[in-house]
């Protein structure tokens, strides 16, 4: 079993060079942020390590090996930090862990070189450091986040890289462990393939994660109200229509509620728009707590909210609506009492007949208007069909 190391290094060098070139060109057009800055710096360091590896036979100095190891460890550390930032799990503890880990790795590599300059223990030590550097992102992708198939597959591939590095780190113990020549050759091959896989994950894999994250962010912006975090009007309508159709088909009752904050303009005028925004956020949170599984809430604009109780009859919708009304009384905004009330219009369809959401809205809006005329802070039901 033979692997041409020089050919592999040339392929890795070309791969890394083109990757760096494409990223640099991309960054000329788009705004730079910390994650991409760490990522491109990691690529520079890894490229420098590959160049030194290719020129190792032409550089007559024993310092080349520890320098290559340190460059590789630095690149791996920054790449892992960029990946953790992309996954939104980066924090002070993670930063401290990697700072300590990289500092210890530098110290151990330098000590190994100074104590045993002719004994090639630098590479096994660097591989052990690589295992510790990659372990946390692999854990996050495989076991903690698990939001998408791409993340899980990347986590599993990182685990393969960890195994390949661990096999190379055990090289000084091959004889003690009774590993024969054939197994040792396989572990060497596995190590080089692991390095290749790591480079692939560090480019194509992370780029795909960037793209996936961008799509998820666009979907979030298009689906949810930025202030309250609940569905926006468009998304509420798109999700409510099939629920109404299903309830009508199965002849199950469903209720539609329209509500808004009483004297909301006065709240903005007296306390400021920031407090008004906090009232809307507080209201959305309290309404959500009253809803059951499968019910919908959306912000229709301004201080107006809509709720679909997809299996609620007249009696249960009355209870839920009254619960919403009383839930906001005596609210605290950042620990300060801020009394506000809401008015609610309700309509329930129990006949199995299918009504358009637009008609339900008009009927509920009329009921909400009647609640305002009655003095606000009350629930009014519409019986007009």
N, C-alpha and C positions, 0 to 999 in steps of 0.2 A: 504494500500500500504506500504510494508515493505521491507527494504533493509538491509542486514547484512553487516554493515560497516566493521567489522573486516575481514570478508571473502574478501571483495573488496580490503582492504588494503594489505592483504596477496597476492592476485593476482597481484596487482600493484607492490608490492615489488619483487615478483618472475620475473615479466616481466622486471622490471628495472634492476634487478641483472643480468639476462641473457643478456640483451642488453649491459650493461657495459662490461660484460665478452667478448662478441663477438667483441665489438669495440676495446677493449684493445688488444685482440689477432690479430685483423686485423692491428692495428697500429704497431705491432711488426715487420711486414714485409714491410709495405709501408711507404713512407716518410710522416712526420707529417707537417701539415701546419696550419695556424691560424684558419681557419674555423673549422677543425676537433678538434683542441685543445679546442676552445670555446665550441664546442658541447659536447665533453667528460667531460669537467669540469661541464657543466650544468647537465649532467647525474649523476655525483658524488653528486652534491648538492641536486638534487631531490631524489636520493637514500637515502641520509642522512636524509632528511625530512621525508621520508616514514619510516625509521627505528625508528626515534623519535616518529612518530605517533603510530607505533606498540607498542612501549615501554612506551607510555604516562601514561598508568594506573599503571605502575610499578615505574615510576619516580615521587617522591613526591616533585615536585617543580612547582610553578606557572610560572616559566620562560620558561617552555617547549613550551607553545603555541606561544609566540612571536618569539622564536628561530626557530620553525617550519615554521612560516609565513615568516620570513626573509630568511631562506634557500630556500623556495619555490619561493620567489620573485627573489632572486639572480639567481637561476637555470633558471627561466623563462626569465629573462633579457639576460643571456648569450645565451640561446637557440634561442631567437629572433634575437640577433646579428649574430649568426652563420647562421641562415636562410637568413637574409638580405645580408650577405656576399655571400652566395651561389647564391642568386638572382642578385648579382652584383649591389645592390642599397645602399651599405654601404658607408658612407662618414663621414666627420667631423661633419656635422649637426646632422646626425643620432646618432653618438657617443655621442655628447653633450646632445641630447634629452634624451637618455637612462641613461646617467650619472646623469643628474638632476632628472629624474623620479625615479631612484633607490634611490638616496639620500633623496628625499622627502618622498618616501615610508618608508625608514628606520626611518626617523624622526617621521612620523605620527604614525607608529606602536609602537615605543617606547613611544611616548606621550600618546597614548591610554592606553598602559599598566600601565604607571606611574600614570595617572590621574584616571583611572577606572580599577584597577587590577582585581576586581571581576565581572566586566561587560564584557561579551564576545564580545567586539566590534573589537577585533584584526582580527578575521577571515573576517568579512565584509569589513574592511579596506584593508586587504590583497587581497581580491577578486576584489575590485575596482582597486587596483594597477595592478592586473593581467589583467583586462580589458584594461587598458592603455598600458600595455606591449605588448599584443597580437594584439591590434587594428591596428598598422601600418603594420606588416607583412600580416594581413588579407586584408587590403586595397591594398597593393602591389600585392598580389596574385589574388584578385578578380577583381580589377579595372584598375590597372596600367600596370602590365606586360602582363598577359593573353596570354602568348605565347603557352601554351599547355593545354590540357584538365586536366592533372594531377594538374597543378598549380591552375586552376580555382576551381576544386573540393576541393583541400586542403584549398583554401581561404574560400569557403562556409562552410567547416567543422570547420574552425577556428571561423567563425561567430557564429556557434552553441555553441562553447566553450565560446565565449564572452557573449552570452545570458545566458548561465548557470551560469557564474560567476556574471553577473549583477543581476540575480535573487537572488543569495545568498548575494550580497552586499546590497540589499534592505531589508534584514531581519529586521533591527531595525525599519523600516517603515511599516512593515506588518499591524500592527493595524491601523495606520493612513490611509493606502491605502485601508483598508477594506478587506484584504485578509484573508479568512477563513482557518480553519485547513486543509481541504482537499487540497486546492490550495497550502498552505504552504508545506504540505507533498510532493506534486508533484514537487514543486520548489527544495526541498531538494534532491529528487530522480534525478531530472534533473541536479542538481549541481554535484552529485557524478558521474553520467554518463558522464558529461562534462569533469570532471577530467580524467576519464578513456580514453575518446576520445582524450584529450590533450596529454596524455602519448603516445597514439598510433600514433598520428600525429608527435610527437617529436621523434619517433623512425622509424617506418615503412615509414611514409610519407617523412621525410627528407632523409632517405636512398634511397627511390625511386627518389627523386629529384637529389640526388648525381649521381645516375646511369643515369638518363635522361640527366643531364648536361654533364656527361662523353661521352655519345653517341653523343650529339650535338657537343661537341668539336672535337671528332674523325671525325665526318662527315664534320665539317668545315675544318679541316686540310686536309682531303682527297679531298675536293672539290675546295678550294680556294688557290690561290697563297699567300704565307705568306707575301711577300713584298708588293705587290700592292693591295691585297684584291679582285682581280678579279678572274674569273675561271682559274684553271690550265688547262693544255693541255688535260688531260684525261677527265675532266668534260666538257670542251668545246665540245669535240668530241661527247660525249654521249648525250649532249643536242642539238647539231647542227643536228645530223643525222635525228631525227624525224621531225624537222622543215623543212629540205630539202625535206624529203619524202612527207610531207603534202603539201608543195608548189608545188612540181612536180605533185602530184595527182590532185590538184585543178587548175593546169596550171597557177599558179601565179609566177611572177618573183622573183628571189632572187639573192643577190650579196654576193660575198665572197671577203674580203680584207685581205691582208697581208702587214704588215708595220714594219719598225724597225727604230732605231735612227741612224742618219748619224754620222759617225766618233765616235762611242760610245767608242771605245778603247782609243781614244785620250782624251775623257772626263775623263775616269778613270785614265789615266796616268797623266794628267795635274792637275786634281782637287781631285783625290782620289776616292776610291770605294764607300765611303759613299755618296759623291755628285752624283756619277753615280746611286746609288740606289734611291736617291731623284728625279733624272731626270725620272727614270722609273715610280715612283709613281706619279709624276706630269703628265706624259704622259697618264697613265692609267685613271687618273681623268678627264683629258681634253677630251679624247676619249669618255668616258662614257657620258659626257655632250652632245655629238653630236648624241647619239643614241636614237632611239625611243623605244616605248614599245614593248617588245618581241625580240628585237635585242640582239645579244650576243657578248661579248668580252672575250678573253682569252689570257693568256700569254703562248706562245708556247715554250719559253726558251730564256734565255739571254735577249737581247733587242728586240726580235721578238714578235709581237702581231698579233692575228687574230680576225677578226670581221665578223659576219654573219648578213647581213641586209635581214631579211627573206621575206620582201615584197617590195624590192626596185628594180625598173627597172634601165636601164642604165643611164637615165637622173638624177634621184634622187640620185643614188649611186655616180655619179660624183660630185654632189653638196655636199653630206655628206663627201666624201673623201677629197675634197678641203677644206671643213670646218675643218676637222681634221688637215690637213697640216698647215693651217694658224693659228689654235688655239694655237699651241705651240711656234710660233714665238714671241720673246720678253718675254719669260717666266721668272718668278721671283722665285728663290729658297731661301726660308727664307728671303725674302726681298732684295735679291741680284740678279741683272740681270744675267741670264745664258742663252745665246743664243744657242739653239740647233734646229736642223731641223729633219724632218722625210721623208722617201721615202715610197711610197705606190704602191702596185700592186693590181689591181682590175679585177674581172671577173663577168659578169652578165649572168644568164641563164633565158631566157624569153620564151623558147620553150615549157616548161612543161616537158622537159626531165629530168630524174633523173640522177645526176652524183654523184659518190662517193666523199666523202670529201677528200680522198687522191688525186684524180685527180684534184679537184679544187685547192688543196694546190700546186700541182706541176705547174699548169698553172699560179697561182698567184705568185709563187716563181720565175718563169721565168720573169713575168712582173716586179716584184720587182728588179730583176737583171738588167733589161733594164733601170729602173729608176736610178739605181746607175751609169750605164754607161753614162746616159744622163747628169750627173752632180749632182745627188741627189736633195733633196728638191723638189720633183715633184711627180705627180701621173701618172702612166702608166697603160693602160688597155690592158688586154689580150683578143684577139678575137679567139684564137685557141680553138676549141671544139673537 
